[in-house]
Amino acid sequence: MKKFFVIFLILFLILFTALVKNSTKRIDDMIFVLGENVRDLKKDFEIIKLEHDYLSSTEKLLEFRNLYFDDELVKKDIKEIKIINKSSNGLSIEKLKFINE
């Protein structure tokens, strides 16, 4: 009876160890995938933040305007902006609608 109990205990411990090992491996794989996703998102965030910080300053935008466009850029009134819609009937032009109007 003791031999049967010892053999049963050893088999139980082997199966329990295999179960714990498999679940730990699965959790480790999930952690790795999430870490890779976070790394990619951090890289994208840094690039977008750099673009925002670099392009959002008014001094830089004015510098770019003077450097690349000279006098090609003209200030427009926002009410002059129109929307062109293409449909099967042809083109239609609409005024730009604002949310608070």
C-alpha positions as CSV (number, residue, x, y, z in Angstrom):
1,M,0.0,0.0,0.0
2,K,2.9,2.3,0.8
3,K,4.5,1.6,-2.6
4,F,1.2,2.5,-4.4
5,F,0.9,5.7,-2.4
6,V,4.5,6.7,-3.1
7,I,4.2,5.9,-6.8
8,F,0.9,7.9,-7.0
9,L,2.5,10.8,-5.2
10,I,5.4,10.9,-7.6
11,L,3.1,10.7,-10.7
12,F,0.9,13.5,-9.2
13,L,4.0,15.7,-8.6
14,I,5.3,15.1,-12.1
15,L,1.9,16.0,-13.7
16,F,1.5,19.0,-11.4
17,T,5.0,20.2,-12.3
18,A,4.2,19.8,-16.0
19,L,1.0,21.8,-15.6
20,V,2.7,24.6,-13.8
21,K,5.6,24.7,-16.3
22,N,3.1,24.9,-19.3
23,S,1.1,27.7,-17.7
24,T,4.2,29.6,-16.8
25,K,5.5,29.3,-20.3
26,R,2.2,30.6,-21.7
27,I,2.3,33.6,-19.3
28,D,5.9,34.3,-20.2
29,D,5.0,34.3,-24.0
30,M,2.1,36.7,-23.3
31,I,4.4,39.0,-21.4
32,F,6.9,39.0,-24.2
33,V,4.3,39.8,-26.8
34,L,2.9,42.6,-24.7
35,G,6.4,44.0,-24.1
36,E,7.1,44.0,-27.9
37,N,3.8,45.8,-28.5
38,V,4.7,48.4,-25.8
39,R,8.2,48.9,-27.4
40,D,6.6,49.5,-30.8
41,L,4.1,51.9,-29.4
42,K,6.8,53.8,-27.5
43,K,8.9,54.2,-30.7
44,D,5.8,55.5,-32.6
45,F,5.0,57.8,-29.7
46,E,8.5,59.3,-29.6
47,I,8.4,59.9,-33.4
48,I,5.0,61.6,-33.2
49,K,6.0,63.6,-30.2
50,L,9.2,64.8,-32.0
51,E,7.1,65.8,-35.1
52,H,4.6,67.6,-32.9
53,D,7.2,69.4,-30.9
54,Y,9.2,70.3,-33.9
55,L,6.4,71.4,-36.2
56,S,4.0,72.9,-33.7
57,S,6.2,75.8,-32.7
58,T,5.2,79.0,-34.5
59,E,8.8,80.0,-35.0
60,K,9.6,76.8,-36.9
61,L,6.5,77.1,-39.0
62,L,7.3,80.7,-40.0
63,E,10.9,79.6,-40.7
64,F,9.7,76.8,-43.0
65,R,7.3,79.2,-44.7
66,N,10.1,81.6,-45.4
67,L,12.6,78.9,-46.4
68,Y,10.4,76.8,-48.7
69,F,7.4,78.8,-49.8
70,D,8.6,82.4,-50.0
71,D,5.5,84.4,-50.9
72,E,3.4,81.4,-52.2
73,L,1.4,81.1,-49.0
74,V,-1.4,83.6,-48.6
75,K,-3.7,84.0,-45.6
76,K,-7.3,83.0,-46.4
77,D,-10.5,83.8,-44.6
78,I,-12.0,80.6,-43.3
79,K,-15.4,81.5,-44.7
80,E,-13.9,81.4,-48.2
81,I,-13.1,77.7,-47.9
82,K,-15.5,75.4,-49.9
83,I,-15.9,71.6,-50.0
84,I,-16.0,69.8,-53.4
85,N,-18.0,66.6,-53.4
86,K,-17.7,64.1,-56.3
87,S,-20.9,62.1,-57.0
88,S,-22.3,60.2,-59.9
89,N,-24.1,63.4,-61.0
90,G,-20.9,65.3,-61.2
91,L,-19.2,67.8,-58.8
92,S,-20.9,69.9,-56.3
93,I,-19.5,72.7,-54.2
94,E,-20.7,73.4,-50.7
95,K,-19.7,75.9,-48.0
96,L,-17.7,74.7,-45.1
97,K,-20.0,74.0,-42.1
98,F,-18.9,74.7,-38.6
99,I,-20.1,72.7,-35.6
100,N,-21.4,75.7,-33.7
101,E,-23.3,77.2,-36.6
